[in-house]
Amino acid sequence: MSERAQPPARIARGRRGRAVVDDLPFTLDRADAAPLAVQVADGLRGAAAAGALRSGDRLPSSRELAARLGVSRTVVTAAYDQLHAEGWIGGQHGSGTYLTAAPEPVGEHSAAGERANPLAGLLDLGAGAPSIETLDRAAWRRAWRAASDRTPLIRRDRAGEPEYRAAVAEHLLRHRGLGAGSGSVVLSTAGTSSAVQEIAAACLRPGDVVAIEDPGYVRAVGALRAAGMRLVPVPVDERGLRVDLLPDDTRAVYCTPAHQFPLGARMPAVRRVELVEFARRRGALVLEDDYDGELRYDTTPLPLLATLAPDVVVHLGTTSKILTPTLGIGWLVAAPAVAAAVLAHREATGTSPAPAGQQVVAELARNGDLARHLRRLRREMPVRRSLVIEELRAFGLAARGDDAGSHLVVLLDSQDQEDRALDAARARGVYLDGLGRHHLGPRHTFGIALGYAALSGAELPVAVRLAGAALAEVVQWSG
């Protein structure tokens, strides 16, 4: 039988917006197998996640709340201890217990809006996001001002802004060891997914076989399908794409050799050579997505596939992971024939990347701000990675993934475990990304791709503790 804490929720707010909590909007069910202390903690988390409680709101004392709920003070104390350990609440001497972490309240929105933004109101631990906190806002504003001072364009250069292409070539040479010379051409793109679709439309035929890592990048899957390609999932192991399993009729291979997404492996030199040799034998293209290749901090990066074989490899990069998706731009480096085919496709379709973001990146590079930003990222990401590993270890959880990029993987035993973990984290106000959705073929690897770049330095430990508690709960329940 369900017992309501107090009939309706009454939360009065004072002059500074702080709540004086009269009643709490959750129920206790004494028939439930979950302990009462767990139910109290879950109820308070849920109220915070829903916006009924906000950061800075004062909670009742443990004695007062116990009396209202009709439970022992020990129950409420245990719930408060758990929330304090997770970083949700804190005490101020002589003034009580306050909520210290809660998503910002969101306004009313439609069901369509909720579907369009599943992360609304959640602490974002998804993979593939950039670190906005690391971005120098003064440099950011300076670059936009300088870009706005340029004379507005009359026509676009479909290859991309010359200053941007030069900045990319310098960036790739300095940070990735790739020289874009007479044997290759740099083009701007609207991002990796857009580039993949352009290359497929320009260089392949509908129905051609494209091999893709499984699990792999789902947006590349969508782009290739939109171009009419026939996709074949190829398994990955601890060394990346299984080259020995590529079909003989493959016309193109999409892969992330520097830091496999989402499992985090690095393709070794021997396998890179095998992939290049396969492409040359079969007359196939290799689409090398270097989505966060700049973020390696354990050792010197291996040579890019495009350095080994510029004749068959198209190198793809993006500013979305190292700067921000606000810019909406990336780049490709390809043999002249491939670049010419892409430009012909753009001319025929009237498409090309927007110049504004290119001009901003060119200004960041011109002032040295892009290089300084990358140095900050390389200092910050290892610290965050270590924090995540330690927080997960406290819950008895192990993480895997190469010492690079901005995400780690926590493996689970089944799709059921993964689904439960995602739901348990969301109930605590945290978004996690499951591995299941990244499969093209039958799902065979389960777990969480946990990103540590999107949140601020203050939010990250709170979110990881909540995620760790959710994952540990699921693992223990299953065990």
C-alpha positions as CSV (number, residue, x, y, z in Angstrom):
1,M,0.0,0.0,0.0
2,S,1.3,3.4,-0.9
3,E,1.7,6.1,1.8
4,R,1.9,9.7,0.6
5,A,4.4,11.9,2.3
6,Q,2.0,14.9,2.5
7,P,-1.0,15.3,0.2
8,P,0.0,18.0,-2.3
9,A,3.5,19.5,-2.7
10,R,3.8,23.0,-1.1
11,I,7.1,24.7,-1.8
12,A,7.1,28.4,-0.9
13,R,9.9,30.5,-2.2
14,G,11.4,33.5,-0.4
15,R,12.8,36.7,-1.7
16,R,16.0,35.1,-3.0
17,G,14.1,32.2,-4.7
18,R,15.1,29.7,-1.9
19,A,12.3,27.2,-1.1
20,V,10.9,26.6,2.4
21,V,9.8,23.0,1.8
22,D,6.4,22.4,3.5
23,D,5.5,19.2,1.7
24,L,7.4,16.9,-0.7
25,P,6.0,15.5,-4.0
26,F,6.8,11.8,-3.6
27,T,5.4,8.7,-2.0
28,L,6.7,5.9,0.2
29,D,5.5,2.4,-0.5
30,R,6.0,0.1,2.4
31,A,5.2,-2.9,0.3
32,D,8.0,-2.1,-2.1
33,A,11.2,-4.2,-1.8
34,A,13.3,-1.1,-1.9
35,P,14.3,0.1,1.6
36,L,12.6,3.2,2.8
37,A,15.9,5.1,2.9
38,V,16.4,4.4,-0.8
39,Q,12.8,5.6,-1.5
40,V,13.4,8.8,0.3
41,A,16.6,9.5,-1.6
42,D,15.0,8.6,-4.9
43,G,12.1,10.9,-4.1
44,L,14.3,13.9,-3.4
45,R,16.4,13.2,-6.5
46,G,13.3,13.0,-8.6
47,A,11.9,16.3,-7.2
48,A,15.2,18.0,-8.0
49,A,15.4,16.5,-11.5
50,A,11.8,17.6,-12.2
51,G,12.5,21.1,-11.0
52,A,10.3,21.0,-7.9
53,L,13.4,21.5,-5.9
54,R,16.2,23.8,-7.0
55,S,19.8,24.3,-6.1
56,G,20.0,26.3,-2.8
57,D,16.6,25.2,-1.5
58,R,16.5,24.3,2.2
59,L,15.4,20.8,3.1
60,P,13.6,19.9,6.4
61,S,15.8,18.6,9.2
62,S,16.1,14.8,9.4
63,R,13.9,14.9,12.6
64,E,11.2,17.0,10.9
65,L,11.1,15.0,7.7
66,A,11.0,11.7,9.6
67,A,8.0,13.0,11.5
68,R,6.2,14.1,8.3
69,L,6.8,10.8,6.6
70,G,6.0,8.6,9.6
71,V,9.4,6.9,9.6
72,S,12.3,6.7,11.9
73,R,14.9,9.4,11.9
74,T,17.5,6.7,11.0
75,V,15.7,6.3,7.6
76,V,15.9,10.0,6.7
77,T,19.5,10.3,8.0
78,A,20.6,7.4,5.8
79,A,18.9,9.0,2.8
80,Y,20.5,12.3,3.5
81,D,23.9,10.6,3.9
82,Q,23.6,9.0,0.5
83,L,22.5,12.2,-1.2
84,H,25.4,14.0,0.5
85,A,27.9,11.4,-0.7
86,E,26.5,11.8,-4.2
87,G,26.9,15.6,-4.1
88,W,23.2,16.4,-4.2
89,I,23.0,18.1,-0.7
90,G,25.3,19.9,1.7
91,G,25.0,21.4,5.2
92,Q,25.6,25.0,6.3
93,H,26.5,25.3,9.9
94,G,23.6,26.5,12.0
95,S,21.2,26.9,9.0
96,G,20.3,23.4,7.9
97,T,20.6,21.2,4.8
98,Y,20.5,22.6,1.3
99,L,20.2,21.1,-2.2
100,T,23.5,21.9,-3.8
101,A,23.1,20.3,-7.3
102,A,20.0,20.2,-9.5
103,P,19.4,20.8,-13.2
104,E,18.2,24.2,-14.1
105,P,14.4,24.3,-14.4
106,V,13.1,24.2,-17.9
107,G,9.9,25.9,-19.2
108,E,6.9,24.1,-20.6
109,H,7.6,22.5,-23.9
110,S,5.8,20.2,-26.3
111,A,6.2,16.4,-26.5
112,A,8.0,17.0,-29.9
113,G,10.4,19.3,-28.2
114,E,11.2,16.6,-25.5
115,R,11.9,14.1,-28.2
116,A,14.1,16.5,-30.1
117,N,16.2,17.2,-26.9
118,P,16.3,14.1,-24.8
119,L,19.1,15.7,-22.6
120,A,17.0,18.6,-21.4
121,G,17.4,19.1,-17.7
122,L,20.0,16.3,-17.4
123,L,23.6,16.2,-16.5
124,D,25.3,15.2,-19.8
125,L,27.7,12.3,-19.6
126,G,27.2,11.3,-23.2
127,A,30.3,10.7,-25.4
128,G,31.3,12.9,-28.3
129,A,30.8,16.4,-26.7
130,P,33.4,19.1,-26.5
131,S,34.7,20.9,-23.4
132,I,33.1,24.3,-23.6
133,E,34.6,25.3,-20.2
134,T,38.1,25.0,-21.6
135,L,37.3,27.4,-24.4
136,D,38.8,30.9,-23.8
137,R,35.7,33.1,-24.1
138,A,37.8,36.3,-24.7
139,A,39.5,34.6,-27.7
140,W,36.1,33.3,-28.9
141,R,34.6,36.8,-28.9
142,R,37.7,38.3,-30.5
143,A,37.6,35.8,-33.4
144,W,33.9,36.5,-34.0
145,R,34.5,40.2,-34.0
146,A,37.3,39.9,-36.4
147,A,35.3,37.6,-38.7
148,S,32.4,40.1,-38.6
149,D,34.7,42.9,-39.8
150,R,35.3,41.1,-43.1
151,T,33.6,42.2,-46.2
152,P,30.4,40.1,-46.8
153,L,30.8,37.5,-49.5
154,I,29.1,37.8,-52.9
155,R,29.7,34.1,-53.8
156,R,30.9,31.2,-51.8
157,D,34.1,29.3,-52.7
158,R,32.7,25.8,-52.8
159,A,36.1,24.4,-51.7
160,G,36.0,26.5,-48.6
161,E,37.4,29.8,-47.4
162,P,41.1,30.0,-48.5
163,E,42.2,31.2,-45.0
164,Y,40.3,28.4,-43.4
165,R,41.8,25.7,-45.6
166,A,45.3,27.1,-45.0
167,A,44.6,27.1,-41.2
168,V,43.5,23.4,-41.4
169,A,46.5,22.4,-43.5
170,E,48.8,24.0,-40.8
171,H,46.8,22.5,-38.0
172,L,47.1,19.0,-39.5
173,L,50.8,19.3,-40.2
174,R,51.6,20.6,-36.7
175,H,49.2,18.4,-34.6
176,R,48.6,15.3,-36.8
177,G,51.7,15.0,-38.9
178,L,49.7,15.2,-42.2
179,G,51.2,17.3,-44.9
180,A,48.6,18.4,-47.5
181,G,50.8,18.9,-50.6
182,S,50.5,18.2,-54.3
183,G,49.2,14.7,-53.7
184,S,46.1,15.8,-51.7
185,V,43.6,18.6,-51.4
186,V,42.0,20.2,-48.3
187,L,38.3,21.0,-48.6
188,S,36.0,22.5,-46.0
189,T,33.0,20.4,-44.9
190,A,29.8,20.9,-42.9
191,G,31.1,18.2,-40.5
192,T,32.0,14.6,-40.7
193,S,28.5,13.1,-41.4
194,S,27.9,15.7,-44.2
195,A,31.3,14.8,-45.7
196,V,30.6,11.1,-45.6
197,Q,27.4,11.6,-47.5
198,E,29.1,13.9,-50.0
199,I,31.9,11.4,-50.7
200,A,29.4,8.6,-51.1
201,A,27.2,10.6,-53.5
202,A,30.2,11.9,-55.5
203,C,32.5,8.8,-55.6
204,L,30.3,5.8,-55.2
205,R,27.2,4.4,-56.7
206,P,23.9,3.5,-55.0
207,G,24.0,-0.1,-53.8
208,D,27.8,-0.1,-53.4
209,V,29.1,-2.0,-50.4
210,V,30.5,0.1,-47.6
211,A,32.0,-1.6,-44.6
212,I,31.5,0.1,-41.3
213,E,32.7,-0.6,-37.7
214,D,30.2,-2.4,-35.5
215,P,29.6,-1.0,-33.0
216,G,30.4,2.3,-34.7
217,Y,29.3,5.9,-35.4
218,V,25.5,5.8,-36.0
219,R,25.4,9.2,-37.8
220,A,27.8,7.9,-40.4
221,V,25.5,5.0,-40.8
222,G,22.6,7.4,-41.4
223,A,24.6,9.5,-43.9
224,L,25.7,6.4,-45.9
225,R,22.2,5.0,-46.0
226,A,20.8,8.4,-47.1
227,A,23.3,8.2,-50.0
228,G,21.9,4.7,-51.0
229,M,24.9,2.6,-49.9
230,R,24.6,-1.0,-48.9
231,L,26.2,-1.2,-45.4
232,V,28.0,-4.2,-44.0
233,P,28.8,-4.3,-40.3
234,V,32.4,-5.4,-39.5
235,P,33.3,-6.3,-35.9
236,V,35.9,-4.5,-33.9
237,D,38.2,-5.9,-31.2
238,E,40.8,-4.4,-28.9
239,R,42.8,-3.3,-31.9
240,G,39.9,-1.7,-33.8
241,L,38.4,-2.8,-37.1
242,R,38.8,-6.4,-38.1
243,V,40.4,-6.0,-41.5
244,D,40.4,-9.8,-42.1
245,L,36.6,-9.7,-42.1
246,L,36.1,-7.1,-44.8
247,P,34.0,-8.4,-47.7
248,D,35.8,-8.8,-51.0
249,D,33.3,-6.5,-52.8
250,T,33.8,-3.6,-50.4
251,R,33.9,-0.3,-52.3
252,A,34.6,1.9,-49.2
253,V,35.5,1.4,-45.5
254,Y,34.5,3.9,-42.8
255,C,36.6,3.7,-39.6
256,T,37.9,5.6,-36.6
257,P,41.5,4.2,-36.3
258,A,43.0,6.8,-33.9
259,H,40.3,6.2,-31.2
260,Q,37.6,3.8,-32.2
261,F,34.1,5.1,-31.5
262,P,32.6,4.0,-29.2
263,L,34.8,1.3,-27.7
264,G,38.0,3.4,-27.6
265,A,40.6,1.1,-29.2
266,R,43.6,2.3,-31.2
267,M,44.4,0.6,-34.5
268,P,48.0,-0.6,-34.4
269,A,50.5,0.0,-37.3
270,V,50.3,-3.5,-38.6
271,R,46.6,-3.4,-39.0
272,R,46.7,0.0,-40.6
273,V,49.0,-1.3,-43.3
274,E,46.7,-4.3,-43.8
275,L,43.8,-1.9,-44.3
276,V,45.7,0.2,-46.8
277,E,46.8,-2.9,-48.7
278,F,43.2,-4.2,-48.8
279,A,42.0,-0.9,-50.2
280,R,44.6,-0.8,-52.9
281,R,43.9,-4.4,-54.0
282,R,40.2,-3.9,-54.2
283,G,40.2,-0.3,-55.5
284,A,38.3,0.8,-52.5
285,L,38.3,4.1,-50.5
286,V,39.1,4.3,-46.8
287,L,37.2,7.1,-44.9
288,E,39.4,7.9,-42.0
289,D,37.3,9.7,-39.3
290,D,39.8,11.4,-37.0
291,Y,37.0,12.8,-34.8
292,D,39.2,13.5,-31.7
293,G,42.6,12.5,-32.9
294,E,44.2,15.6,-31.4
295,L,43.3,14.4,-27.9
296,R,46.0,11.8,-27.3
297,Y,48.0,12.3,-24.2
298,D,49.7,9.0,-23.3
299,T,52.1,8.7,-26.2
300,T,52.9,10.0,-29.7
301,P,50.1,9.3,-32.1
302,L,50.6,6.6,-34.8
303,P,50.8,7.9,-38.4
304,L,47.4,8.7,-39.9
305,L,46.1,6.4,-42.6
306,A,46.1,9.4,-44.9
307,T,49.9,9.8,-44.4
308,L,50.4,6.1,-45.3
309,A,48.2,6.1,-48.4
310,P,46.9,9.5,-49.6
311,D,45.9,7.8,-52.9
312,V,43.1,5.7,-51.2
313,V,42.4,7.4,-47.9
314,V,40.1,10.3,-47.4
315,H,40.9,12.0,-44.0
316,L,38.0,13.6,-42.2
317,G,38.0,15.9,-39.2
318,T,35.7,18.2,-37.3
319,T,35.7,21.3,-35.1
320,S,32.7,19.9,-33.2
321,K,34.8,17.8,-30.8
322,I,37.7,20.1,-30.2
323,L,35.9,23.5,-30.2
324,T,32.1,23.5,-30.5
325,P,29.3,22.4,-32.8
326,T,28.3,26.0,-33.0
327,L,30.7,26.4,-35.9
328,G,29.2,23.6,-37.9
329,I,32.3,22.9,-39.9
330,G,35.0,20.3,-40.5
331,W,37.4,19.3,-43.3
332,L,38.5,16.5,-45.6
333,V,41.8,15.8,-47.2
334,A,41.7,13.7,-50.3
335,A,43.4,12.8,-53.5
336,P,42.8,15.4,-56.3
337,A,40.4,13.1,-58.2
338,V,38.2,12.6,-55.1
339,A,38.3,16.3,-54.2
340,A,37.3,17.2,-57.8
341,A,34.4,14.8,-57.6
342,V,33.2,16.3,-54.4
343,L,33.4,19.8,-55.8
344,A,31.5,18.7,-58.9
345,H,28.8,17.3,-56.7
346,R,28.6,20.6,-54.8
347,E,28.3,22.6,-58.0
348,A,25.6,20.3,-59.3
349,T,23.6,20.5,-56.1
350,G,24.3,24.1,-55.1
351,T,25.6,23.0,-51.7
352,S,28.7,24.0,-49.7
353,P,29.6,24.6,-46.1
354,A,28.7,27.9,-44.5
355,P,31.6,30.4,-44.5
356,A,31.0,32.1,-41.1
357,G,32.3,29.3,-39.0
358,Q,35.3,28.9,-41.3
359,Q,36.2,32.6,-40.8
360,V,36.0,32.2,-37.0
361,V,38.4,29.2,-37.0
362,A,40.8,31.1,-39.4
363,E,40.9,34.0,-36.9
364,L,41.5,31.6,-33.9
365,A,44.3,30.0,-35.8
366,R,45.8,33.3,-37.0
367,N,46.1,34.6,-33.4
368,G,47.5,31.3,-32.0
369,D,44.3,30.8,-30.0
370,L,43.5,27.5,-31.6
371,A,46.9,26.0,-30.7
372,R,46.6,27.3,-27.1
373,H,43.1,25.8,-26.8
374,L,44.4,22.4,-27.9
375,R,47.2,22.6,-25.3
376,R,44.6,23.4,-22.6
377,L,42.5,20.4,-23.7
378,R,45.4,18.1,-23.5
379,R,46.1,19.2,-20.0
380,E,42.5,19.1,-18.9
381,M,41.3,15.8,-20.4
382,P,43.7,13.5,-18.6
383,V,42.8,15.1,-15.2
384,R,39.1,14.5,-16.0
385,R,39.8,10.9,-17.2
386,S,41.6,10.1,-13.9
387,L,38.7,11.6,-11.9
388,V,36.2,9.4,-13.7
389,I,38.2,6.3,-13.2
390,E,38.6,6.9,-9.5
391,E,35.0,7.7,-9.0
392,L,33.9,4.6,-10.8
393,R,36.4,2.5,-8.9
394,A,34.8,3.6,-5.6
395,F,31.7,1.8,-6.8
396,G,33.6,-1.3,-7.8
397,L,33.3,-0.5,-11.5
398,A,36.1,-0.8,-14.1
399,A,36.4,1.4,-17.2
400,R,38.2,0.6,-20.5
401,G,39.4,2.6,-23.4
402,D,42.7,3.9,-24.8
403,D,44.3,6.8,-23.0
404,A,42.9,9.4,-25.4
405,G,39.9,11.4,-26.4
406,S,37.2,12.3,-24.0
407,H,35.2,9.2,-23.1
408,L,35.6,5.8,-21.4
409,V,33.5,2.6,-21.6
410,V,31.9,0.6,-18.8
411,L,31.0,-2.8,-20.1
412,L,27.8,-4.6,-18.9
413,D,26.6,-8.1,-19.4
414,S,23.4,-7.7,-21.4
415,Q,21.0,-5.3,-23.1
416,D,18.7,-5.6,-20.1
417,Q,21.5,-4.4,-17.8
418,E,22.2,-1.5,-20.1
419,D,18.6,-0.4,-20.4
420,R,18.3,-0.6,-16.6
421,A,21.4,1.5,-16.1
422,L,20.2,4.2,-18.5
423,D,16.9,4.4,-16.7
424,A,18.5,4.4,-13.3
425,A,20.8,7.2,-14.3
426,R,18.0,9.2,-15.8
427,A,16.0,8.9,-12.6
428,R,19.0,10.5,-10.9
429,G,19.1,13.3,-13.4
430,V,22.0,12.0,-15.5
431,Y,22.1,11.2,-19.2
432,L,24.2,8.2,-20.3
433,D,24.8,6.8,-23.8
434,G,24.4,3.0,-24.2
435,L,26.5,1.0,-26.5
436,G,23.4,-0.9,-27.8
437,R,22.3,1.8,-30.2
438,H,25.7,2.0,-31.9
439,H,25.3,-1.4,-33.5
440,L,24.4,-1.8,-37.2
441,G,24.1,-5.6,-36.9
442,P,22.8,-7.8,-34.0
443,R,23.8,-6.2,-30.7
444,H,26.7,-8.0,-29.0
445,T,28.6,-5.5,-26.9
446,F,26.7,-3.8,-24.0
447,G,27.6,-1.0,-21.6
448,I,28.0,2.7,-21.4
449,A,30.1,5.2,-23.4
450,L,30.7,7.7,-20.6
451,G,31.9,11.2,-21.8
452,Y,33.7,13.5,-19.5
453,A,34.1,16.7,-21.6
454,A,30.6,18.3,-21.7
455,L,30.2,19.2,-18.0
456,S,31.9,21.8,-15.9
457,G,34.7,20.8,-13.5
458,A,32.2,21.3,-10.6
459,E,29.4,19.3,-12.3
460,L,31.5,16.3,-13.4
461,P,32.2,14.6,-10.1
462,V,28.6,15.0,-9.0
463,A,27.4,13.5,-12.3
464,V,29.9,10.6,-12.2
465,R,29.0,9.7,-8.6
466,L,25.3,9.6,-9.6
467,A,26.1,7.5,-12.7
468,G,28.4,5.2,-10.6
469,A,25.6,4.7,-8.1
470,A,23.1,3.8,-10.9
471,L,25.5,1.4,-12.6
472,A,26.5,-0.3,-9.3
473,E,22.8,-0.7,-8.3
474,V,22.1,-2.4,-11.7
475,V,25.1,-4.7,-11.5
476,Q,24.4,-5.7,-7.9
477,W,20.7,-6.3,-8.7
478,S,21.6,-8.5,-11.6
479,G,24.1,-10.4,-9.5
